[in-house]
């Protein structure tokens, strides 16, 4: 991989999936609550928000603390299967402007990657419902050396794409995801959904992706790298 440069041009955009590309958080919550209740526990909306952006095994341990008497792997498999079932029945709940921005990046020749803590089989399900070739690489939860908020998933994607973090923009909706992307060295855009991103350290906060194009992302990246070089 080439040495980083503060003046590097944009070469790749890396996307989080759950909550950023697709609004699947309600699907996850709809899977968590009945699982916990079936083991005699209770689960609040606030507790569910605490899992947003976590690795699935980290989430599984929290569900065990809430009373779920299952092995971590069994919890991960159960939740993944339930969310995949909803995806098959209801389709991809794209966030406004996400699919259009992704298509704009592809048309502009910018490399794209999906960096998600969901399992590979779920990521493949989501990507299979996109009506164009959407990503050059997918790093899923079962691919990551260490999960978000560690930088590993983003660094792995950069390595495979043959780019440096200085040449990358990451788009995230959760504090843990932002911490991962920021730690990797990527310029990072936060697009909040269910939890506040204020004070997490995103280099920009966009209220929505609607109306955004590859040119907007490239402009943000250029301004960020110029600021970094001062």
C-alpha positions as CSV (number, residue, x, y, z in Angstrom):
1,X,0.0,0.0,0.0
2,X,1.2,3.5,-0.8
3,X,2.3,5.9,2.0
4,X,-0.5,8.2,3.1
5,X,-0.7,11.7,1.8
6,X,-2.6,14.7,3.2
7,X,-3.3,15.8,-0.4
8,X,-4.5,12.4,-1.6
9,X,-7.5,12.5,-4.0
10,X,-10.6,10.5,-3.3
11,X,-10.4,7.0,-4.5
12,X,-12.9,5.0,-2.4
13,X,-16.0,5.4,-0.3
14,X,-16.7,2.9,2.4
15,X,-20.2,2.4,3.7
16,X,-21.6,1.1,6.9
17,X,-24.7,-1.0,6.2
18,X,-27.2,-1.2,9.1
19,X,-28.6,2.3,9.7
20,X,-26.5,3.9,7.0
21,X,-27.2,2.2,3.7
22,X,-30.4,0.5,4.9
23,X,-32.6,1.3,7.9
24,X,-32.6,-2.2,9.3
25,X,-32.4,-1.1,13.0
26,X,-36.1,-1.7,13.5
27,X,-35.6,-5.2,12.0
28,X,-32.9,-5.9,14.6
29,X,-35.1,-4.6,17.4
30,X,-38.0,-6.7,16.2
31,X,-35.7,-9.8,16.5
32,X,-34.2,-8.9,19.9
33,X,-37.4,-8.2,21.9
34,X,-39.2,-11.5,21.4
35,X,-36.0,-13.5,22.0
36,X,-35.4,-11.8,25.3
37,X,-39.1,-12.1,26.3
38,X,-39.0,-15.8,25.4
39,X,-36.4,-16.2,28.2
40,X,-38.4,-14.3,30.7
41,X,-36.6,-11.0,30.3
42,X,-37.6,-7.5,29.3
43,X,-36.1,-5.2,26.7
44,X,-36.6,-1.4,26.4
45,X,-36.1,0.8,23.4
46,X,-33.3,2.5,25.2
47,X,-31.5,-0.8,25.7
48,X,-32.0,-1.6,22.1
49,X,-30.4,1.7,21.1
50,X,-27.4,0.7,23.1
51,X,-26.6,-2.1,20.6
52,X,-26.6,0.2,17.6
53,X,-23.2,-0.1,15.9
54,X,-21.9,-2.9,18.1
55,X,-20.3,-6.1,16.9
56,X,-22.8,-9.0,17.0
57,X,-20.9,-10.9,19.6
58,X,-20.7,-7.9,21.8
59,X,-24.5,-7.5,21.4
60,X,-25.0,-11.2,22.2
61,X,-23.1,-10.9,25.5
62,X,-25.4,-8.0,26.5
63,X,-28.5,-10.1,25.6
64,X,-27.1,-12.9,27.8
65,X,-26.9,-10.4,30.6
66,X,-30.6,-9.5,29.9
67,X,-31.5,-13.1,30.5
68,X,-31.1,-15.0,27.2
69,X,-29.8,-18.5,28.0
70,X,-28.1,-19.3,24.7
71,X,-24.5,-19.4,23.5
72,X,-23.2,-16.3,21.8
73,X,-23.0,-17.9,18.4
74,X,-26.5,-19.2,18.7
75,X,-27.8,-15.7,19.6
76,X,-25.9,-14.2,16.6
77,X,-27.3,-16.9,14.3
78,X,-30.9,-16.4,15.6
79,X,-30.9,-12.6,15.2
80,X,-29.3,-12.8,11.8
81,X,-31.8,-15.3,10.6
82,X,-34.7,-13.2,11.8
83,X,-33.4,-10.0,10.2
84,X,-32.7,-11.9,6.9
85,X,-36.3,-13.2,7.0
86,X,-37.6,-9.7,7.3
87,X,-35.3,-8.5,4.5
88,X,-36.6,-11.3,2.2
89,X,-40.2,-10.5,3.0
90,X,-40.1,-6.7,3.1
91,X,-37.0,-5.8,1.0
92,X,-34.2,-3.4,1.6
93,X,-35.4,-0.3,3.6
94,X,-32.9,2.1,1.9
95,X,-32.2,5.3,3.7
96,X,-33.2,8.4,1.7
97,X,-30.6,9.1,-1.0
98,X,-28.4,6.2,-0.1
99,X,-28.9,4.1,-3.2
100,X,-28.8,7.1,-5.5
101,X,-25.5,8.3,-3.9
102,X,-24.0,4.8,-4.3
103,X,-25.0,4.8,-8.0
104,X,-23.5,8.2,-8.5
105,X,-20.2,7.0,-6.9
106,X,-20.1,4.0,-9.2
107,X,-20.8,6.1,-12.3
108,X,-18.0,8.4,-11.3
109,X,-15.6,5.5,-11.1
110,X,-15.0,5.8,-7.3
111,X,-14.3,2.5,-5.6
112,X,-16.9,1.5,-3.0
113,X,-16.9,-1.0,-0.1
114,X,-19.3,-2.2,2.5
115,X,-18.0,-2.4,6.0
116,X,-20.5,-3.9,8.4
117,X,-20.6,-5.8,11.6
118,X,-23.5,-7.9,10.3
119,X,-22.7,-11.4,9.2
120,X,-21.5,-12.0,5.6
121,X,-24.7,-13.9,4.6
122,X,-26.8,-11.0,5.7
123,X,-24.6,-8.5,3.8
124,X,-24.9,-10.6,0.7
125,X,-28.7,-10.6,1.1
126,X,-28.8,-6.8,1.2
127,X,-26.4,-6.4,-1.7
128,X,-28.2,-8.9,-3.8
129,X,-31.3,-6.6,-3.7
130,X,-29.4,-3.6,-5.2
131,X,-30.1,-3.5,-8.9
132,X,-26.5,-2.7,-10.0
133,X,-23.0,-3.9,-9.1
134,X,-22.7,-1.9,-5.9
135,X,-19.5,-2.8,-4.1
136,X,-15.9,-3.7,-4.9
137,X,-15.4,-5.3,-1.5
138,X,-17.4,-6.4,1.5
139,X,-16.0,-6.7,5.0
140,X,-18.6,-8.3,7.3
141,X,-18.6,-9.1,11.0
142,X,-17.2,-12.6,10.4
143,X,-14.4,-11.2,8.2
144,X,-13.2,-8.5,10.6
145,X,-10.0,-9.2,12.6
146,X,-11.4,-7.0,15.4
147,X,-14.9,-5.5,15.3
148,X,-15.9,-1.8,15.3
149,X,-14.9,0.4,17.2
150,X,-11.5,-0.9,16.3
151,X,-10.2,0.4,13.0
152,X,-9.5,-3.1,11.6
153,X,-12.6,-3.5,9.4
154,X,-11.9,-0.2,7.6
155,X,-8.2,-1.0,7.3
156,X,-8.9,-4.4,5.9
157,X,-11.2,-2.9,3.2
158,X,-8.5,-0.3,2.3
159,X,-5.9,-3.1,1.9
160,X,-8.1,-5.1,-0.4
161,X,-9.0,-2.1,-2.5
162,X,-5.4,-1.0,-2.7
163,X,-6.0,2.5,-1.3
164,X,-4.8,4.4,1.8
165,X,-7.2,5.7,4.4
166,X,-6.2,9.2,3.3
167,X,-7.8,8.4,0.0
168,X,-11.1,7.3,1.6
169,X,-14.4,8.7,2.9
170,X,-16.3,6.6,5.3
171,X,-20.1,7.0,5.9
172,X,-21.5,5.9,9.2
173,X,-24.6,6.3,11.4
174,X,-23.4,5.1,14.8
175,X,-20.8,6.3,17.4
176,X,-19.0,2.9,17.3
177,X,-18.9,3.0,13.6
178,X,-17.6,6.5,13.5
179,X,-14.9,5.7,16.0
180,X,-13.8,2.8,13.9
181,X,-13.6,4.9,10.7
182,X,-11.9,7.8,12.4
183,X,-9.3,5.6,14.0
184,X,-8.5,4.1,10.5
185,X,-7.6,7.6,9.3
186,X,-10.5,7.9,6.8
187,X,-12.4,11.2,6.4
188,X,-15.7,10.4,8.0
189,X,-19.3,11.6,7.4
190,X,-21.8,10.9,10.1
191,X,-25.5,10.5,9.0
192,X,-27.4,10.1,12.2
193,X,-30.5,8.0,12.4
194,X,-31.4,6.5,15.9
195,X,-28.7,7.9,18.1
196,X,-26.9,11.2,18.3
197,X,-23.5,11.6,16.8
198,X,-22.8,15.0,18.4
199,X,-19.3,15.0,19.9
200,X,-18.2,11.7,18.5
201,X,-15.7,13.3,16.2
202,X,-17.1,12.9,12.7
203,X,-15.4,15.2,10.3
204,X,-18.9,16.2,8.9
205,X,-22.5,15.5,9.9
206,X,-25.0,15.3,7.1
207,X,-28.7,15.2,8.2
208,X,-29.5,13.1,5.1
209,X,-27.9,11.6,2.0
210,X,-30.8,12.7,-0.1
211,X,-29.7,14.9,-3.0
212,X,-26.0,14.1,-2.4
213,X,-23.8,13.1,-5.3
214,X,-20.3,11.8,-5.8
215,X,-19.2,15.5,-6.4
216,X,-20.4,16.4,-2.9
217,X,-18.4,13.6,-1.3
218,X,-15.3,14.5,-3.4
219,X,-15.7,18.1,-2.3
220,X,-16.0,17.2,1.3
221,X,-12.9,14.9,1.0
222,X,-10.8,17.6,-0.6
223,X,-11.7,20.2,2.0
224,X,-11.0,17.8,4.8
225,X,-7.6,16.9,3.4
226,X,-6.7,20.5,2.8
227,X,-7.6,21.3,6.4
228,X,-5.5,18.4,7.6
229,X,-2.5,19.6,5.6
230,X,-2.5,23.1,7.2
